């Protein structure tokens, strides 16, 4: 068992890992920037260490400083959480070189699956369906135009090292391809230091379905159901739920087994997520694999009863999975909605409701300073119920009771979402935001929230 783990992250995920360590009898050390000195994870951890100023590039994104901090605090392992360095292959390698266990897959696996074009090739070799697209990287706009004409419009230009919606552009004709190629390339270069580009056929308004997998170092691999992540704004997820209303039991089993095959093709171990898009005909395609814990992992935990952070740590210790595929059951419906800060500022008062089937993941407290330096997500509301309708009603109740004074947030919008007829039917796609946000913003102006409540 690890004696001490350094947590190279902040906010709610750092607090989540601190709590898991405490339950496992492991000491935790939170690495924090000066902006997070008074944060809840720092207060709750066994120990803490400042790793630099507020700018992420000088603290949370500095591998050398983090590894040095782990050694200074005599840590056996580092948990990267999500974001920041969680999918940085060089960081995983640096940990290994310094005799520190990286809680996640190896640098080689992260590197291979993080290269979207290389991952596509690997999937094709193992009969995992992928979206039609370029087999090689695109060197210039002329090549991009030729590929678009070959696979047919519309198309999606993607950065090979991309993620989080960056380095992605749609194109519906030659002029748009040329413009999108240069724009996406520049964005990818700025965001990832890598401007390699490839192209896929654009599947219009698909469902975004991802499968959570766990794999140990002996090759035992399972899937833990799916999460429907189709409600997104600018490729950033707003709400996730499981099980998906659009999957039949047969399709769920087929996609889950395909996700396991994808993970095994990569020689994967640890927690990971295989992401697919599903079109109107029921055809599905691999888009990428996230080699880390996901923001939305609590949805899976609620429907399966499996602690994914705990399993990550156990796998990093070299332990086998303690269950088989046949032993994983799904008997509940769970929904997670993300609460985002729309402005920075000081929390004057915060109240998170509780009750049966309610779970709140947040690092907020009264007096906390919401920083402008980092991601805007400040809380996750996770609810579960025996049915989807029960879970939706519970989510409404929780959102009605939440109080976050001092800053502006999006929870009014998320509350209205739970009443939208398209959401209630469960057959929403990634086009939901684009097609419905103006209507919902009009509802907000008209004060529909108070009437609905």
N, C-alpha and C positions, 0 to 999 in steps of 0.2 A: 504493500500500500504506500502511496505517496505520503510523505510527511508534510510537505508544504507546496502549495501551488501559487504561482504568480498569475494574476488575472490582468491581461494586457488589453483592457477595455474599460468602458465607463457606463454610466446610466443603468437602465433596468437590467441589461444582460449581465453586467458586472455584479449587481446585487443578486441576481438569480444564481450565479455560479458561487458566490460567497455562501449563500444559504445551503446549496447542495453540498459544498465542502464541509460545512459545519455538521450537517446530518451524517456525513460519511466519516467524521472524525479526522478530517484533514485541515491543517492550518491554511489560511488564505492570506495572500498579500496583494493588495490592490495597487497597481501602478497608476498614478494620476498626474494630470497636468495642473498647473497653478489655478486654472479656471475651475477645477473640480476639487479643490482642497477641502471644501466644506460639504462634500457630497455624501449621500447616504451610504454608498458602497465603502467609502473610506472609513466612515464611522463604524460600520458593521464588521469589517474584516478583522482578522487577527492582527494584521500589521499593514502598513502602507508605505509607499515610497514615491516621492515626486520625481517625475522623469522629464520635466521641461515645461516651457511656457504653454500658453493656451493654444497656439497654432498647432494643429495636428501634425504637420510636417516636422515639427521640432519636438514632438512628444509621442503621441500614439502611433505615428507612422515612422518612427525611428527605430529600426531593428536593433542596432548596436546598443543603444541606450537601454532598451528593454531587456536584452540578454544580460547586460552588465548589472542591471537592477536585480534580476533573478539570481545571479551569482552572489551579489552582495548580500541578499536576504536568504541565501542558502536554500533556494527553491529546487525541488526535484523536477518540476514540470511547469509549463506555461499553457494556460488556456486563453486562446485569442478571441473567444466570443464570435461575433459576426461583424462584418465591416472591417475597417482599418486593415490590419495585417493578417486577417484570418485566412485569406486565400493567396498569401504571398509565399511563393515557393522558396525564394531566397531566405526568407525569415525562418521557415521550417528547417531548411538546411543549416542555417546558422545555429539554431537551437541544438540540432544533432551534433554539430561540430564542437559545441561547448558542453556536451554531456547532459543536456537538459531535454526532457521529453516534451515534444510538441503534441498537444492533445488535439489530434486530427490526423489526416493522412500524411504520407511522406511528401517531401518537396517534389519528388519526381512525379507523383500522381497529381498533385496540385498543378504542376507545370503542364502536364499533358492534357488534363481536362480543362484547364484554364485557357488553353489555346483552342478556341472554338472550332477552327478549321480542322485541327488535328483530331479533336474529339469527334467531329462529324465523320471523318475517315474511319476512325476506330469503330464507331457505331455501325457504319455500313458494312464493315468487314464481319460484324457479328450479327447481321440480320436484324438490327434495330432500325425501324423506319425513321428516316430523316426527311426534312423538307427539301424538295428539289432545289438545287443551287449549284454554285461553283465548287469544283473539286480542288481547285488551286487558288492561291491568293490573287487578288486583282492588283495589277501593277499601276494601272492608270485608268482615266475616265473612259478612254476608247475601249479598253477591255471590258469595263463595266457595262457599257452600252451594248457591246456584242453579246455578253452573257444575258443581259436583260431580254434582248431580242430572241435568244435561244430558248429561255425558259418561259418567256411570256410575261407581260405586265399584268398586274402591278408587282413590284419587287421590293425587297427590304435590303438595304446596305447595312452591314454590321462590322463592327470592329472585332478582330479576332481575339483581342485581349479584353474586350468590353464587359460591361456589367452595369446593373442599376439603370438601364435605359440610355447610358451614354454611348456615343459613337454609333447610333442607330438612326436611319432615315428611310422613310418610305419614298417611292418614286413611281409615277404612273405613266411617264413618257420619257423620251430621250433627254429632253432639256432638264427635266427634274433629276434624272440619273446623274448627269454631269455636275449639276449644282450640289446634289446630295453627297456625291462621292467626295468632293473637296471639303465640304462642311463636316461630314462625319469623320473624315481622315484627320482634320485639324483638331476636332474635339477629342478624338481618341489619343492623339499625340500629347495633348495637354493633360488629359486625365490619367492616362496609363503609361505614357512614355513609349508607346508602341502604336503605330498607325497602320498596321497590316489590316487589310479589308477583304471581306468576301461578300457574297450575295446569296440570298435565298428568295424563293418564290414567296410573295406576300399572301398569306392566308387571311382573307378579310374577315374580321369579327369572329375569331375562333374562341373557344373556351381555353383558358390557361389552367391546366391540370398538372399538379406535381405530386410525386410519390416520395414519401419519406422512407429511406432505407437505413438499416443498421448492418454492419458487417464486421466480424472480428478478424484477427490476423491469421486465422486458420481457414478462411474462405467461407465460413458460415454466414449467409446473407439472407435477410428477410425484408419484406416491405410491410409498412405499418399503415396501410390505407393511403388515401389520397387527400389532397387539399385543393379546393377550387379557389383559384386566386384571380379570377377574371375581372373583378372590379378594381381598376387601376386608373391612376391619373399620371399621364406622361411616363408610362411604364413603371410607375411606383405603386405598389399594392396598397389598397386602402382597407380591404376586408378579405378574410379567408374563412372558409368553412369546410367541414367534413362530416359525413360523406357528401359528395357532389350529387345534386339532384339530376344531373344529366347522364350519369353512368349507370348502366345495368350491372347486376352482379357478375355477369359473364365478361363484360368489357372491363370492369374493375380488376378482375382476376387476370385477364390477359395483359392489361397495362402494367399491373403490379409485377407480374412475372417478367415482362419486358424490362422494367426498371431494374430488377435483380440481375438480369442478363447484362444490362449496360454496366452495372457496378462491377460485376465479375470480369467483364471484358477489360476494365481499367485496373484490375487487381486491387480494388478499393477496400479500405477498412476505415472504421469510425462511422459517425453519423454523416449522412449525405442526402441530397435531394436530387431526384431525376425529374426534369421538367419537360412537359409535353404541351403541344397545342392540339386541340381536337376540333375538327371541322364539322360542318352541318351534316355531313354524310356519315359521321361516326369514325372516319379515318383519323388516326393520331400520328404525330411525328415528334421525335426527340428534338429538343432545341438546345439544352445544355444540362450540365450537372454542377450543382453547387457543392463544393467540397468543404462544407462547414455546417454549423448549426444555423437554422433559419430563424428570422424574426418570429415567424408564425408557428414555431415548433410546439407551443402550448396546445394548439388545436389537436395535434396528434396525441399529445400526452393525455388530454382529457378523454379522448374516445378509446384509447387503448389501456390507460393506466400505467404506461411505461415512462419512467423518468429518463428523458433523452440525454440530459447533461450527465447524470449518473452513469448511463451506459457509455457515453464518450470516455469518461474517466476510466471505467473498468476496462474498456477495449485498449486504451493507452497503456494500461498496466499489463497487457498481454492476456487478459482473461477472455474466456469463451462466452458467447452469448448464452444466457441462461434460459432461453426459450426457443422453440421452433416456430416455423410458419403456422402450423396447425394450431398452435396454442395462442395465437394472437386473435383476439375477438374484438368486434366493434358493435357496441350495444347502445351507444348514445349519439347524439348530434351535437357538434360544437361549432361555435362561431367566434372569431376574433375580429375586433375592429381596432384600428390604430387611431389614437388621439394625438394630433400634431399641434404644436405651437405655431400660431401664425405671426406672433410677435415675441421678441425677447422681453424679459422683465422679471420682477420679483413676485413670487406667489404670495398673495396676501392671505389667502385661506384655501385649503384644499380638503375635500371630503370625497372619499371613495366608498361607495356602498358595498355591502357584502350580502350574505344570504346563500341559500342552497343553490348549487350549480353556478356560483359566481367566483371568478378569479381575476384579480387585478395585478398586473405586472407594471410597477412604476417606481421611480426613484424620487418622486416629488414629495415635498413636505412644506408646511407653512413656513415662509421665509426663504425658501430655496430660490436661487437666482438662475433663471433659465438663460443659458448662454447663447449668443448668436454664432458661436464658433462651430457648432456641431449639428448633426442631424436633428430635424425638428420633432421627431417622435418623442413624446414625453410619457406616454402610457399606452398600455394594451389592455383592452377589456375582453375577457374570455368568458363565455357562458356555455353551459351545456344543458341539454334536456333530453327527455325520452324521444321526442320527435323534433323535427325542424321547426314547426310552428311554436312549440313550447320554448325552444331556444331563442327564437326571434322575439317572442313576448318578454322573455327574461332580459334580453339585451335592451329592449325598449325601456323596461323598468329601471335598469341600471343607468342608462344614459339620462333618464329623467332625474335621477337622484344625484348624479355627479355634480360637484361644485369645484370649479377651478377659477378663483378670483385673482386678478392682477395682470393677466395676459389674455389675448384672444386665442381661441382654439377652434378646431373644426368639429367639435362634438355635436353642435346643432345640425350640421350637415349630415353627420353619420346617423343621427336620430331620424331625420327625415328619410334617409335611405331605407330604414326598416319598414317604412310604409309604402315605398314605391312599388307599384304593381308588377313591374318587370322583376324586381328583386324577389318579391313574394312568390312569384311563379317558379323561381330558381333556375330559369333557362337563360340567364344573362350571359353576355359575352364580353370580350375585351373592349367592345365598342360602347359599353354602357355609359362611361363618363362623357365621351364626346357627344353621345346622342341625348343625354338627359340632364347634364349639369346645369344648363341654362334654366330649364324648367324648375329644377330644385332650388336654384338661387333665387328665382322669382318667389317660390314658396316661402323662403326664408324672409324675404323683404315683406311679404304679406302677413308674417306672423303665424304661419301654419303650425309651427312647433307647439305653441301654447294650445291651439285648438285641438291638435292631434292628441296631446297629452291629457 
